[in-house]
Amino acid sequence: MDVFLWEQHCCLPLRHTARVAELARYPLGSYLSVNVGYSAQTKDDSLALLHWLRDDATADPRFRLVDGPGRIGAPGVISLAFDLEDSGPLDGDLDNVELFYDLGVRSLLPTYNHVNAAGCGCLDTDDTGLTGYGKDLVRKLNEVGMFADGSHCSRRTGLDIATHTSVPMIYSHSNFAALWEHPRNITDEQARACAATGGVIGVNGVGIFLGRNEPAARAERVTAIADHISYGVDLVGIDHIGIGSDYSFDGQEFNDEIRDNPAAFSESYTKWGPLQWTPPEDLLGESDVPGLDELLAARGFTPTERAAIFGGNFARAARHVWRE
């Protein structure tokens, strides 16, 4: 595959055993956003992990830490930034958005699955959307230059983000409920509202969100990713669809967490068995299954359209949101 890849969300282990070198499974020249915390992490946990990963990346010439959108997509290196999957690590202090931004965090979602001080999550049955604090958080993210991200949020919370943001919002790693009904997938209304802000929806490769969680269904998962991309393009246009595969380098640890901490998840996470992911090699056609670029080309997507999906759309949104 000879296009620039913007991977809006992937996951290393959320502890000091994480090794940035594992990310070299993505091609040089890519941009990667790596998770550094969700609702289980405190501010100190996420800051410690950020410092650990930054030091590790600085010591490896294959990686370059991102500051502004002008330092993305350099040949020969992987551009690296970070994301938070919950507002909990802010410790209730909106000034910490700036602190995390200065350490390379470029996107943050208010809630992870369940209600918190900012709003409701996708697994909540009572959906009241963003709180007053959550609305202030969106404004602070806009001010600092960080993506407001609706993934894992409730449907009302996602729509409220679109209403209250003044710059493009994103769904970093969310699929379409119209193709597979799952509480983590977004409605057409959410997708249209995101696109109306100038935002981008990153399609993910997680089996339970694609409806293809069988361990042997590697090729079927890539085909399902192509299905969600095609659906999204038909729904909101080519300019608003990207990639956020949600690949977990800590997959076994995460499945253990789901098993050991069921209150943080639900039957919608467990009833299909252990989660299966789409690794970079399958996504990019570097294994024994057809890659996404090949599948999209077979569906009639032009090289320009595929370049927009694989990287150009998120890069454009970043130029509107991030500070130089």
Secondary structure, DSSP 8 states (H G I E B T S, - for coil): --S--EEEEEE--SSTT--GGGGGGS-TT-EEEEE---TT--HHHHHHHHHHHHHHHHT-TTEEE--SGGGS--TTSEEEEEEESSSGGGTT-TTHHHHHHHTTEEEE-S-SSS--SS--BTT-SS-----HHHHHHHHHHHHHT-EEB-TTB-HHHHHHHHHH-SS--EETT--BTTTS--TTSB-HHHHHHHHHTT-EEEE---HHHHT---TT-HHHHHHHHHHHHHHHHHHH-GGGEEE---EETTHHHHHHHHHH-GGGS-HHHHTT-S-----HHHHTT-SSS--HHHHHHHTT--HHHHHIIIIIHHHHHHHHHS--
